[in-house]
Amino acid sequence: MIKKHMIALYINTGTTETPIWTRVKKSTKLTINMDAKTEDYDYIADESPTTELDKYQPKIEKNPLTMYEGEPDFEAIFNYFYDMKVGDDAKVDVLVVFMFSPETGGAYKAWKNRSVITIEEMDAVASELSFNLLFGGTMEKGTATIASGVPTFTPAE
């Protein structure tokens, strides 16, 4: 069984040129919705329409982050909440590392993407700040190695 800690979500709190990968640690949920995009075709040779899968538009929705002052993941997401970032300011590089079944050399399968962070709500009573990560464009697939908790992404060839 693959355990929850074996799927690592990172957001870049540095720059594109010099990324600082901050792991989202204090969230109580991590669901990647693949959001399949389909289209129905009513081919003349078939009695009933056929559904074809065109693409996926993955996203992580309503991710509740427990608010711990000083935790790097909370501090990063809080900035999006407080500043009400929009447009390019709401975009962030995201890295998802699937830390099971390592490839040759110990690297793990990984996705890297330029995503949009949207804030859902702050629940002060539950001490949670909920956000979405909306993956954009083409998902860059590759591998990641992790040394001292810091991932290094290598694009697939």
Buried (B, 14 or more C-beta within 10 A) or exposed (E): EEEEEEBBBBBBBEEEEEBEBBBBBBBEEBEBBEEEEEEEEEEEEEEEEEEEEEEEBBBBBEBBBBBEEEBBBBBBBBEBBEEEBEEEEBBBBBBBBBBEEEEEEEBBBBBBBBBBBBBBEBEEEEBBBBBBBBBBEEBBEBBBBBEEEEBBBEEEE
